[in-house]
């Protein structure tokens, strides 16, 4: 009797653990992007790491990897060297990486200089938060990354720290203007 009860309890526990993990994973999965998400992005003018205003529409027509990050976000900081290398590797393929910092302009400038970020980074502030949500970041967490086709559509989004092999494969598969 005791053995049967223990076995049943373990089985029920496993079922609920699997169910909880499945529901939890779905909760953090990006939602579909709104139709106006990229229009919002391309309508902005943001200060770059040198405090110079830059119109985001200058990036229209390129395949974009848009990474929303902050200097205080540990997984954001951890993936920065990999993103720098990604930009170097993909620059010749009409792919552009953009970093939209949800942070103060001075923090972003200091961080970009300290870590020698070689791709464009911008101080996006609360505009960045609302755009990331429009692109599918339903939890508002960081980092959040969206792939935008040359036609201006969000074709894939990622919540949390990037898995670079997956990102590279998705860029290769989804970038139609190689």
TORMAR-816001 format. One line per field, with one value per residue: x negated, y, z of N, C-alpha, C, O in turn; residue number from 1. Coordinates in steps of 0.1 Angstrom, whole numbers, plus 5000, padded with zeros to 4 digits. Each point is the difference from the previous one (the first is absolute). Layout:
<rs>
n.px = (X;...)
n.py = (Y;...)
n.pz = (Z;...)
ca.px = (X;...)
ca.py = (Y;...)
ca.pz = (Z;...)
c.px = (X;...)
c.py = (Y;...)
c.pz = (Z;...)
o.px = (X;...)
o.py = (Y;...)
o.pz = (Z;...)
k = (NUM;...)
</rs>
This chain:
<rs>
n.px = (4992;4987;4998;5017;5001;4986;5005;5015;4993;4990;5012;5009;4988;4997;5017;5001;4988;5007;5015;4992;4991;5015;5010;4988;4999;5017;4998;4985;5017;4982;5005;5021;4986;4995;5022;5009;5001;5005;5022;5008;4997;5013;5016;4989;5001;4983;5002;4986;4988;5005;5016;4994;5008;5013;4997;5018;5009;4987;5014;5012;5014;5000;4984;5021;4981;5021;4981;5017;4993;4987;4997;5021;5001;5005;5022;5010;4999;5015;5021;4997;4990;5015;5008;4988;4999;5016;4998;4987;5009;5012;4982;4986;5007;4987;4981;5020;4980;5019;4986;5016;4987;5001;4994;4988;5009;5006;5020;5018;5005;5009;5023;5014;5002;5015;5022;4995;5015;4999;5013;5011;4990;5018;5000;5003;4984;5010;4987;4981;5002;5002;4981;4988;5007;4993;4980;5013;4991;5008;4980;4996;5003;4986;4992;4997;5006;4993;5012;4984;5021;4990;5011;4982;4991;5017;4978;4990;5009;4987;5009;4994;4992;4987;5015;4980;4995;5009;4988;4982;5004;5003;4981;4988;5008;4994;4978;5019;4995;5001)
n.py = (4988;4991;4978;4987;4998;4985;4978;4993;4996;4980;4982;4996;4990;4977;4988;4996;4982;4980;4991;4992;4979;4983;4993;4987;4979;4988;4993;4983;4986;5001;5020;4993;4999;5018;5002;5005;4978;4987;4996;4984;4978;4990;4994;4981;5014;4987;5003;5011;4983;5005;4986;4982;5020;4984;5006;4998;5020;5011;4996;5019;4983;5007;4986;5000;5008;4995;5012;4987;5021;4986;5022;5007;5003;4990;4995;5017;5003;4988;5009;5013;4990;4990;5014;5002;4983;5000;5015;4995;4987;5013;5007;4983;4995;5018;4994;5005;5003;4993;5016;4985;5019;4981;5018;5001;5020;5010;4995;5011;5021;5004;4998;5016;5018;5002;5002;5022;5013;4979;4993;5002;5017;4989;5023;4979;4995;5019;5017;5004;5013;5022;5010;5005;5018;5020;5003;5009;5020;4979;4990;5003;4978;4998;5002;5018;4979;5019;4983;5013;4992;4988;4980;4994;4981;5004;4998;5017;4985;5016;4981;5020;4990;5016;4992;5004;4982;5001;5010;4990;4985;5007;5005;4984;4992;5011;4994;5012;5015;4979)
n.pz = (5000;5017;4998;5008;5022;5010;4998;5014;5021;5002;5002;5020;5015;4997;5008;5023;5006;4996;5014;5020;4999;5001;5019;5013;4994;5006;5022;5000;4997;4987;5008;4994;4983;5012;4995;5020;5003;4982;4998;5013;4995;4984;5015;5005;5018;4991;5022;4985;4992;4979;5006;4988;4997;5009;4978;5014;4997;5015;5017;4996;5002;5021;4994;5009;5009;5004;5004;5008;5003;5013;5004;5003;4978;5020;5003;5011;5022;5011;4999;5017;5018;5013;5016;5018;5014;5015;5017;5017;5016;5015;5011;5000;5020;5000;5010;5007;5008;5010;5006;5006;5001;5012;4988;5019;4995;5019;5008;4990;5005;5020;5001;4991;5014;5017;4993;5001;5011;4991;5017;4981;5011;5008;4999;5008;5014;5008;4992;5012;5018;4998;4998;5018;5011;4994;5010;5017;5001;4995;4997;4978;4995;5017;4980;4987;4992;4989;4993;4993;4994;4983;5004;5013;4993;5015;4998;5013;5014;5009;5009;5008;5018;4991;4985;5009;5013;5021;5016;5009;5016;5021;5012;5009;5019;5018;5003;4999;5017;4991)
ca.px = (5008;4992;4992;5009;5003;4988;4999;5011;4996;4989;5006;5008;4990;4994;5010;5002;4987;5000;5011;4995;4989;5006;5007;4989;4993;5010;5001;4989;4999;5004;5013;4998;4997;5011;4997;4994;4988;4988;5003;4997;4986;4994;5004;4993;4987;4994;4986;4990;4991;4993;5011;5004;5013;5000;5013;5000;5005;4988;4997;5010;4995;4990;5004;4995;5001;5002;4998;5003;4991;4996;4987;5002;5005;4988;4999;4997;4986;4993;5001;4994;4989;5005;5007;4989;4994;5011;5001;4988;5002;5011;5000;4999;5012;5012;5006;4996;5003;5002;5002;5009;4998;5010;4991;4997;4990;4986;4997;4998;4987;4989;4999;4995;4986;4992;5000;4996;5011;4996;5012;5007;5009;5008;5007;5014;5009;5013;5004;4995;5009;5013;4997;4997;5013;5007;4993;5003;4994;5011;4997;4992;4987;4988;5000;5010;4994;5009;4995;5009;4996;4997;5013;5006;5008;4993;5001;4998;4996;4994;5000;4989;4986;5000;4992;4994;5002;5013;5002;4993;5008;5012;4997;4997;5013;5010;4995;5002;4991;4987)
ca.py = (5012;5012;5000;5004;5014;5008;5000;5009;5013;5003;5001;5012;5011;5002;5005;5015;5007;5001;5010;5014;5004;5003;5013;5011;5003;5007;5014;5009;5000;5013;5001;5006;5015;5008;5005;5013;5000;5006;5014;5007;5000;5008;5014;5006;5005;4997;5004;4988;4999;5013;5010;5006;4995;4992;4996;4985;4997;4997;4986;4993;4993;4990;4990;5005;4993;5011;4995;5009;4996;5011;4998;4993;4987;4990;4992;5010;5003;4987;4997;5011;4996;4992;5008;5007;4990;4998;5011;4999;4988;5001;5014;4999;4993;5010;4998;5010;4998;5013;4999;5011;4999;5004;5005;5014;5003;5000;4986;4993;5005;4995;4985;4997;5003;4990;4987;5001;4995;5005;5002;5012;4999;5013;5002;4999;5003;4994;4997;4986;4991;4999;4994;4986;4994;4999;4990;4987;4999;5002;5000;5012;4996;5002;5006;4996;5002;4997;5000;5008;4998;5012;5006;5007;4992;4992;4986;4991;5007;4992;5005;4995;4999;4993;4988;5005;4991;5001;5013;5000;4991;5007;5011;4993;4995;5010;5012;4997;5008;4997)
ca.pz = (5000;5001;4988;4989;5003;4996;4986;4995;5003;4991;4986;4999;5001;4987;4991;5002;4997;4985;4997;5004;4992;4987;5001;5003;4987;4992;5005;4997;4986;4994;4993;4986;4999;4995;4986;5000;5008;4993;4997;5013;5000;4989;5002;5011;4999;5013;5002;5000;5012;5000;5002;4987;4995;4988;4996;4999;4986;4992;5000;4992;4988;5005;5009;5013;5012;5009;5013;5011;5011;5010;5006;5012;4997;4999;4987;4989;5001;4997;4986;4992;4991;4990;4991;4993;4991;4991;4990;4991;4991;4991;4994;4986;4995;5001;5013;5009;5014;5007;5014;5006;5014;5009;5010;4998;4989;5005;5003;4987;4994;5008;4998;4986;4999;5008;4995;4986;4991;4987;4992;5005;5012;5001;5013;4996;5012;5001;4986;4997;5007;4993;4987;5002;5003;4987;4992;5006;5013;5009;5014;5002;5005;4992;4986;4990;4987;4989;4986;4991;4986;4992;4997;5012;5008;5011;4996;5011;5012;5010;5014;5008;4994;4987;4997;4987;4988;4996;4994;4987;4991;4997;4991;4987;4994;4998;4992;4986;4991;5005)
c.px = (4991;4991;5009;5003;4988;4998;5011;4996;4989;5006;5008;4991;4993;5009;5001;4987;4999;5010;4995;4989;5006;5007;4990;4993;5009;5001;4989;4998;5005;5014;4998;4999;5013;4996;4992;4986;4988;5003;4997;4985;4994;5005;4992;4987;4994;4986;4992;4991;4992;5009;5004;5013;4999;5015;5000;5004;4988;4997;5010;4993;4989;5007;4994;5001;5001;5000;5004;4993;4999;4987;5001;5005;4989;5000;4998;4985;4992;5000;4993;4988;5004;5007;4990;4994;5010;5000;4988;5002;5010;5001;5001;5013;5012;5008;4994;5005;5002;5003;5009;4999;5012;4993;4997;4989;4985;4996;4997;4987;4988;4999;4995;4985;4992;5000;4997;5011;4999;5013;5007;5009;5006;5007;5015;5009;5013;5005;4996;5008;5013;4998;4997;5013;5008;4994;5002;4995;5011;4997;4992;4986;4989;4990;5012;4995;5011;4993;5010;4995;4997;5013;5007;5009;4992;5003;4997;4996;4995;5001;4988;4987;5001;4991;4995;5001;5014;5002;4993;5008;5012;4997;4997;5013;5009;4995;5001;4991;4986;4989)
c.py = (5013;5002;5005;5015;5009;5000;5009;5014;5005;5002;5013;5012;5002;5006;5015;5007;5002;5011;5014;5005;5005;5013;5011;5004;5008;5014;5009;5000;5013;4999;5005;5015;5007;5004;5013;5001;5006;5014;5009;5002;5010;5015;5008;5006;4999;5005;4987;5001;5013;5012;5007;4994;4993;4996;4985;4996;4997;4985;4992;4994;4990;4990;5004;4990;5011;4994;5010;4995;5012;4996;4992;4985;4990;4992;5009;5002;4987;4998;5011;4996;4991;5008;5009;4991;4997;5011;5000;4989;5003;5013;4999;4994;5009;4997;5011;4998;5014;4997;5011;4998;5006;5005;5015;5002;4999;4986;4992;5004;4994;4985;4997;5003;4989;4986;4999;4994;5006;5001;5012;4997;5014;5000;5001;5003;4993;4997;4985;4989;4998;4993;4985;4993;4998;4989;4986;4998;5002;5001;5013;4997;5004;4989;4995;5004;4997;5001;5006;4998;5013;5007;5006;4992;4993;4985;4990;5009;4990;5007;4994;4999;4991;4988;5003;4990;5001;5013;5001;4992;5007;5012;4994;4996;5012;5012;4996;5008;4998;5005)
c.pz = (5000;4987;4988;5002;4995;4985;4993;5002;4991;4986;4999;5001;4986;4990;5002;4997;4985;4996;5003;4991;4986;5000;5002;4987;4991;5005;4995;4985;4994;4994;4986;5001;4995;4986;5000;5007;4993;4996;5012;5000;4990;5001;5011;4995;5014;5000;5000;5012;5001;5002;4987;4996;4987;4997;4998;4985;4991;4999;4992;4987;5003;5009;5014;5011;5011;5014;5011;5012;5010;5006;5013;4999;4997;4987;4988;4998;4995;4985;4991;4992;4988;4989;4992;4989;4989;4989;4991;4990;4989;4992;4984;4994;5001;5013;5010;5014;5006;5015;5005;5015;5008;5012;4997;4989;5005;5003;4987;4994;5007;4997;4986;4999;5008;4994;4985;4991;4986;4991;5007;5013;5003;5014;4996;5011;4999;4986;4996;5006;4992;4986;5002;5003;4987;4991;5007;5014;5011;5014;5003;5005;4990;5003;4992;4987;4989;4987;4991;4986;4993;4996;5011;5008;5011;4996;5011;5012;5011;5013;5008;4992;4987;5000;4986;4989;4994;4992;4986;4990;4995;4990;4986;4993;4996;4992;4985;4990;5005;4991)
o.px = (5003;4998;4995;5001;5002;4997;4997;5002;5000;4996;4999;5002;4999;4996;5000;5001;4996;4997;5002;5000;4995;4998;5002;4998;4995;5002;5003;4990;5011;5003;4989;5006;5007;4988;4993;4994;4993;4990;4994;4995;4992;4994;5002;4994;5006;4993;5003;5002;4994;4996;5004;5002;4993;5007;4991;4997;5001;4992;4999;4991;4995;5010;4988;5009;4990;5009;4993;5000;5006;4996;4990;5002;4993;4990;4994;4995;4990;4990;4999;5000;4995;4999;5002;4999;4997;5001;5001;4997;4999;5009;5007;5002;5011;5012;4988;5012;4992;5008;4995;5006;5004;5000;5005;4992;4992;4988;4990;4992;4991;4988;4991;4993;4990;4989;5002;4997;5000;4999;4998;5008;4994;5002;5004;5012;5001;5009;5007;5003;5004;5008;5005;5002;5007;5007;4995;5002;5001;5008;4999;4992;5002;5000;5006;4995;5007;4991;5012;4988;5004;5000;5011;5009;4989;5011;5003;4994;5005;4996;4998;4999;5006;4990;5007;5003;5002;5007;5006;5001;5004;5008;5004;5001;5007;5009;4991;4999;4993;4988)
o.py = (5009;5011;5009;5007;5010;5011;5007;5008;5012;5010;5007;5010;5012;5008;5008;5012;5011;5008;5009;5012;5010;5009;5011;5011;5009;5009;5012;5006;5005;4990;5005;5006;4994;5001;5003;5010;5009;5008;5011;5011;5009;5008;5012;4996;5005;5000;4990;5009;5003;5011;5012;4988;5004;4995;4995;4989;4994;4996;4988;5005;4993;5002;5002;4992;5007;4992;5011;4988;5011;4989;4994;4993;5001;4999;4995;4999;5001;4994;4998;5003;5001;4997;5002;5005;4999;4997;5002;5002;4995;5002;5008;5000;4995;5002;5002;4997;5009;4991;5012;4991;5012;4994;5005;4991;4995;4997;4992;4992;4996;4995;4991;4992;4995;4994;4990;4991;5013;5004;5004;4990;5010;4989;5010;5004;4988;4991;4993;4990;4988;4993;4991;4988;4990;4994;4990;4989;5010;5005;5004;5009;5002;4994;4989;5011;4990;5008;4997;5003;5011;5012;5006;5006;4995;4995;4988;5010;4989;5012;4988;5005;4990;4998;4999;5005;5000;5001;5004;5004;5000;5002;5006;5002;4999;5008;4993;4996;5009;4998)
o.pz = (4992;4996;4992;4990;4994;4995;4991;4991;4995;4994;4990;4993;4996;4992;4990;4996;4996;4992;4992;4997;4994;4992;4995;4998;4993;4991;4998;4995;5004;4993;4997;5008;4992;4997;4990;5002;5005;4999;4999;5003;5004;4993;5002;4990;5010;4990;5007;5009;5010;4998;5001;5000;4991;5009;4992;4996;4989;4991;4999;4995;4991;5006;5001;5000;5002;5004;5000;5004;4998;5001;5004;5010;4990;4993;4990;4989;4993;4994;4988;4988;4989;4988;4988;4989;4988;4988;4988;4988;4989;4992;4994;4988;5001;5000;5000;5002;4997;5003;4999;5006;4997;5011;4990;4998;4993;4998;5000;4995;4994;4998;4999;4993;4995;5000;4993;4991;4999;4988;5011;4999;4997;5006;4995;4998;4996;4998;4993;4994;4998;4996;4992;4996;4998;4992;4994;5005;5006;5008;5012;5004;4988;5010;5003;4998;5001;4998;5000;4997;5005;4996;4999;5007;4997;4999;4998;4998;5000;5001;4999;4989;4999;5007;4990;4989;4988;4990;4990;4988;4988;4991;4990;4988;4990;4996;4995;4988;5006;5002)
k = (1;2;3;4;5;6;7;8;9;10;11;12;13;14;15;16;17;18;19;20;21;22;23;24;25;26;27;28;29;30;31;32;33;34;35;36;37;38;39;40;41;42;43;44;45;46;47;48;49;50;51;52;53;54;55;56;57;58;59;60;61;62;63;64;65;66;67;68;69;70;71;72;73;74;75;76;77;78;79;80;81;82;83;84;85;86;87;88;89;90;91;92;93;94;95;96;97;98;99;100;101;102;103;104;105;106;107;108;109;110;111;112;113;114;115;116;117;118;119;120;121;122;123;124;125;126;127;128;129;130;131;132;133;134;135;136;137;138;139;140;141;142;143;144;145;146;147;148;149;150;151;152;153;154;155;156;157;158;159;160;161;162;163;164;165;166;167;168;169;170;171;172;173;174;175;176;177;178)
</rs>
